[in-house]
Amino acid sequence: MSQTKFAYFEGEIRPIEEAKVSITCNTLHYGTGCFGGLRAYWNEEQEQLYAFRLADHYKRFLNSAKLLHCRLDYTVDQLIAITVQLLQREGWRENCYIRPIAYKDDGFYRVWLHEATDRVAITSQPVGAYIPVDKGASVCVSAWRRIDDTSIPARGKVNGTYVNSALAKSDAMLSGFDDTLLLNQDGHVAEGSAANFMMVRDGVVITPPLTSNVLEGITRRTLLELIREELMIEVAEREIDRSELYLCDEAFFCGTGAQVTPISTIDHRSVGNGDVGAITNQIRELYFRVVFGKEANYMHWLTPILQREAVYA
Ligand code: PMP
C-alpha cells in the first residue's frame, strides 16, 4: 500500500485522499499528458535528503508540456519550490521517487490538445531498485519498435507513449526476461522500456544519439559527463546495430528509475563473460557517490530538502 500522505494538487499541497481526477479527464482517455520522474536520495551520515537535478528534470517536463500545447503557469523555480515543500511535508528519511504530471482535465471527449484545461500535480513515494537485479539483467530485443518522432515525439515524456514501453516490457517479462531493448523504425537500437542504453566495446562507452528516438535522459547526460570528465573514458554517441549488441563487452541501462543497471545477457547471448563489467562498475560507483552527495564537485546537481535545524531538532 502506498505510504504517500500528500499531493500537490489543484494549486495546493493537500492530503493524498483529496487528489482525485474525474472519470471524464481527457488524459485518462487519450494519454494526452506528460510527466517527469525524479529521485531524491537519503544520505544517512549527513541526515539529509538530496533531490537530483531538479532544474534539469523540470526543464524537460516543461518542454514535454510545450510539445502537447499545455499552457502551464509554472516556472522551473516554482516547480522546484513546490517539490521541496512537498518532500518536507512528507518527511521521507529514505530514497524516494517524485512524479510530476501535467494533464488535460476537460469534461469533454475531444481528441485535441490546444483548448483543454491543463493542470499539474506532484506526488512522491519511497522507492527501491526499478529493475531488481544485482548480477545483471537478462534482456531481449523487443518485437515492438520504439515509437517514432514522426508519430509521438520520444524526446518528450508523453503519457500515451508509455503504451509502447509497457507492451515491450510485459511481453519481455512474460517470456522470462527482466527487460527489453527497443529498436527504432530504422532498425537501430533506441533504448530500454524506461531507460536509456549504453554499451562498452573495446574500452569505448557507446550510446545511441538523441536523434535515434530516445528520451533525452537526464541520467544519460549525467553519465556522459562523468565518464568523460571524471573517468577519462572515451564516449561515442552513434547509432548501434542489433548485431553489435551481441558482441559488446559490457552493457547497462541508465535512468532515474534504473539508475545504472548492468545487463548480463541479450537475446540469450552473454554480455562479455556474463559478469558485471569493470567499466560498468566504475560508472555505477561514481554515479551513486554523486547522487548521495558524496562528491564535492557535483553538489550543484543536488537540492538538500531538509532544513538542518529541522534535522537536528
Ligand atoms: N527512456 C525512457 C523511455 C524512460 O522512461 C526513462 C525514464 N525517465 C529514460 C529513458 C531515462 O531518463 P532519465 O534518466 O531522465 O530518468
Residues whose N, C-alpha, C, O or C-beta is under 5 A from the ligand:
A	BS01	PMP	G37 E191 G192 S193 A194 A195 N196 L215 E216 G217 I218 T219 R220 C254 G255 T256 G257
